[in-house]
Amino acid sequence: MKEMIDNFLANHIQEEHLLKLTSLAWRVVLAVLLLILALQGVKLLKKLIRKALKKTKADEGIVGFLTSLVSVLVYIFIGFVVLQYLGVDAASIVAVLGSAGVTIGLAIQGSLSNIAGGVLILILKPFKIGDYIIEDTKMNEGTVTEIGLIYTKLLTLDSKTVVLPNGVLANSSIVNVTQTPYRLIDLKLDVAYTADYNMAKELINEVITSDESVLQEKPIDIMMESWEASSIKISARFYVKNADFRVTKCRVLENIKNSFDANNIEIPFTQVVVHNSKD
């Protein structure tokens, strides 16, 4: 009789463990399915948020930032729900998060400063998506393509992507080149002391005023900058549209060089003259 009771209890315990394992397996499978559906839902939610914000004609940077922020919050909520579904007590999750809060805060303080920097950028708007900026810490420059939750991305002239922390950008000097529709080109040109200075100025003026990209309605200044060791430095200042800056600068420099060569205006180079005195 005792043996029969022991066998019954052993079989009952095995069945109970099997039921628990089966129930847990189903919970895991359903949790995975729930997670997959939730992630797909987040993608749809991001699209809806973008569409709704764009209808309000919100700045593209604000659209990207808010979309990223909402996505992070939704991911945290989904993780919380999945853990609860798997049987983890909500009070235990809160207690663990509370005890780890200080450690997590110290670990992600850099990220938090970047998030705060992103908020400041969106509020103060020192630049927006599409602007060409130059930052003074590492002299990185390029067109702003994205203002994210933590980082801002720039596209350089040679098609490289530069990723900059928002905290750095919020706490450093930024030159926004495209804040106005036009940009000043300031050329420093050297001519020899023996060259005809007035002719050099006339040739420079002729090249600049004949260039189709130079804004003729804006001031064009050509004047002596300084007396150098072996040359006279001439400053030539004129305005072009932002989009024409680089190409126009290179073209004008080339045309001035060709004009100087054609009219025998010497462009000096640094040289050392050694006098050998004889007894």
C-alpha positions in Angstrom: 0.0 0.0 0.0 2.8 2.4 0.9 4.5 1.7 -2.4 1.3 2.5 -4.3 0.9 5.8 -2.5 4.5 6.8 -3.2 4.1 5.9 -6.9 0.9 8.0 -7.0 2.5 11.0 -5.4 5.6 10.7 -7.7 3.4 10.6 -10.8 1.4 13.5 -9.5 4.5 15.6 -8.9 5.8 14.8 -12.3 2.5 15.7 -13.9 2.5 19.0 -12.0 6.0 19.9 -13.1 5.1 19.0 -16.7 2.1 21.2 -16.5 4.2 24.1 -15.1 6.8 23.6 -17.8 4.1 23.5 -20.5 2.5 26.6 -19.1 5.8 28.4 -19.0 6.7 27.3 -22.6 3.4 28.7 -23.8 4.0 31.9 -21.9 7.4 32.3 -23.5 6.0 31.6 -27.0 3.1 34.1 -26.5 5.5 36.6 -25.0 7.8 36.4 -28.1 4.7 36.8 -30.4 3.5 39.7 -28.3 7.0 41.3 -28.5 7.1 40.8 -32.3 3.7 42.4 -32.7 4.6 45.2 -30.4 7.7 46.0 -32.3 5.8 46.1 -35.6 3.3 48.3 -33.8 6.1 50.7 -32.8 7.1 51.1 -36.4 3.6 51.9 -37.4 3.3 54.3 -34.5 6.5 56.1 -35.5 5.1 56.5 -39.1 1.8 57.9 -37.7 3.6 60.3 -35.4 5.8 61.6 -38.2 2.8 62.1 -40.5 0.8 63.9 -37.8 3.7 66.2 -36.9 4.5 67.0 -40.5 0.8 68.0 -41.0 1.4 70.6 -38.3 4.5 71.8 -40.3 6.8 71.1 -37.4 10.5 71.4 -37.9 12.1 68.2 -39.2 14.5 68.1 -36.3 11.6 68.2 -33.8 9.8 65.5 -35.7 12.9 63.2 -35.6 13.6 64.0 -31.9 10.0 63.4 -30.7 9.7 60.2 -32.8 12.9 58.8 -31.2 11.8 59.8 -27.7 8.3 58.2 -28.0 9.9 55.1 -29.4 12.2 54.7 -26.4 9.3 55.2 -24.0 7.2 52.7 -25.8 10.1 50.1 -25.9 10.4 50.5 -22.1 6.7 50.0 -21.6 6.7 46.9 -23.9 9.6 45.4 -21.9 7.7 46.0 -18.6 4.5 44.3 -20.0 6.4 41.3 -21.4 8.1 40.7 -18.1 4.8 40.9 -16.2 3.3 38.4 -18.7 6.1 36.0 -18.0 5.2 36.1 -14.4 7.7 38.6 -13.0 6.1 40.6 -10.2 5.7 44.3 -11.0 6.7 45.3 -7.5 9.9 43.3 -7.9 10.7 45.1 -11.2 10.1 48.5 -9.6 12.2 47.6 -6.6 15.1 46.4 -8.8 14.9 49.6 -11.0 14.8 51.7 -7.9 17.8 50.1 -6.3 19.7 50.3 -9.6 18.6 53.9 -10.3 21.7 55.5 -9.0 24.1 53.2 -10.8 22.1 53.5 -14.1 22.0 57.3 -13.7 25.8 57.5 -13.3 26.3 55.1 -16.2 24.1 57.0 -18.6 24.8 60.6 -17.4 26.6 61.3 -20.7 23.6 60.1 -22.6 21.3 62.2 -20.4 23.4 65.3 -21.1 23.2 64.6 -24.8 19.4 64.3 -24.6 19.3 67.6 -22.7 21.5 69.1 -25.4 19.1 67.8 -28.1 16.2 69.5 -26.3 18.1 72.8 -26.1 19.0 72.6 -29.8 15.4 72.1 -30.7 14.2 74.9 -28.5 16.8 77.5 -29.2 17.3 76.4 -32.9 20.9 77.4 -33.5 20.6 75.2 -36.6 18.1 72.9 -38.3 18.1 70.1 -40.7 19.6 71.3 -44.1 21.8 73.9 -42.5 25.6 73.9 -43.1 27.4 74.3 -39.8 30.9 74.4 -38.4 31.6 73.4 -34.8 34.6 74.8 -33.0 35.7 71.8 -30.9 37.1 69.6 -33.7 36.3 71.9 -36.6 33.8 69.4 -38.0 31.6 70.9 -40.7 28.9 69.7 -43.0 25.1 69.7 -43.8 22.9 68.7 -40.9 21.0 65.6 -42.0 19.5 64.4 -38.7 19.0 65.7 -35.1 18.4 62.6 -33.1 17.7 61.9 -29.4 21.4 61.7 -28.6 23.4 62.5 -31.7 23.3 64.9 -34.6 24.6 63.8 -38.0 26.4 65.9 -40.5 27.1 65.1 -44.2 30.5 66.5 -45.3 31.5 67.8 -48.7 33.2 64.5 -49.5 30.1 62.5 -48.6 31.2 61.3 -45.1 28.8 61.2 -42.2 30.0 62.8 -39.0 28.1 61.9 -35.8 28.3 64.5 -33.1 26.9 64.3 -29.5 24.2 66.8 -28.8 25.8 67.7 -25.5 28.9 68.9 -27.3 27.0 70.9 -29.8 24.9 72.5 -27.1 27.9 73.6 -25.2 30.2 74.8 -28.0 30.3 77.6 -30.5 28.5 76.9 -33.8 29.0 78.7 -37.0 25.7 78.4 -39.1 26.8 79.2 -42.6 23.4 79.0 -44.1 21.6 81.2 -41.6 21.5 83.9 -44.4 21.0 83.2 -48.1 24.5 84.6 -49.1 28.1 84.2 -47.9 31.2 86.3 -47.9 34.3 85.2 -49.8 37.4 86.8 -48.4 40.5 86.2 -50.6 44.1 87.1 -49.5 46.2 87.6 -52.6 50.0 88.3 -52.6 51.8 90.4 -55.3 55.4 91.3 -55.5 56.6 94.8 -54.5 58.0 95.2 -58.0 54.6 94.5 -59.6 52.2 97.2 -60.7 49.9 97.3 -57.7 47.1 99.4 -59.3 47.0 97.0 -62.3 46.8 94.0 -60.0 43.8 95.6 -58.3 42.2 96.3 -61.7 42.7 92.7 -62.8 41.3 91.3 -59.6 38.2 93.6 -59.9 37.7 92.6 -63.5 37.7 88.9 -62.7 35.3 89.3 -59.8 32.8 91.6 -61.5 32.7 89.4 -64.6 31.9 86.2 -62.7 28.3 85.3 -63.0 28.0 83.9 -59.5 29.2 87.0 -57.7 26.4 89.1 -56.3 27.0 92.4 -58.0 24.4 94.2 -55.8 26.5 93.4 -52.7 29.7 95.4 -51.9 32.9 94.3 -53.6 35.9 95.5 -51.7 39.5 95.2 -53.0 42.1 96.9 -50.9 45.6 96.6 -49.5 45.7 94.2 -46.5 49.3 94.5 -45.3 53.0 94.7 -46.2 54.5 91.3 -45.9 58.2 90.3 -45.9 58.3 89.7 -49.6 54.9 90.8 -50.9 52.0 93.1 -50.7 48.9 91.4 -49.5 45.6 92.4 -51.2 42.2 91.6 -49.7 39.3 90.9 -52.1 35.9 90.5 -50.5 32.7 89.8 -52.3 29.4 87.9 -51.8 27.9 84.8 -53.4 24.9 82.6 -52.8 25.5 79.8 -50.2 25.2 77.1 -52.8 27.9 78.7 -55.0 30.5 79.4 -52.3 33.1 76.6 -52.9 32.9 76.5 -56.7 33.0 80.3 -57.1 35.9 80.7 -54.7 38.0 78.1 -56.6 37.0 79.5 -60.0 37.8 83.1 -59.1 41.2 82.1 -57.6 42.1 80.3 -60.8 41.0 83.2 -63.1 43.0 85.7 -61.0 46.1 83.5 -61.3 45.6 83.2 -65.1 45.1 87.0 -65.4 48.2 87.8 -63.3 50.3 85.4 -65.5 49.0 87.0 -68.7 49.8 90.5 -67.5 53.2 89.7 -65.9 52.0 90.3 -62.3 54.4 88.4 -60.1 53.1 86.2 -57.3 56.1 85.9 -54.9 57.0 82.9 -52.9 59.0 82.8 -49.7 62.7 83.1 -50.4 66.0 83.7 -48.6 68.6 85.9 -50.1 72.2 85.2 -49.0 74.8 88.0 -49.5 78.4 86.8 -49.7 80.7 89.6 -48.8 84.3 89.5 -50.1 87.3 90.9 -48.2 
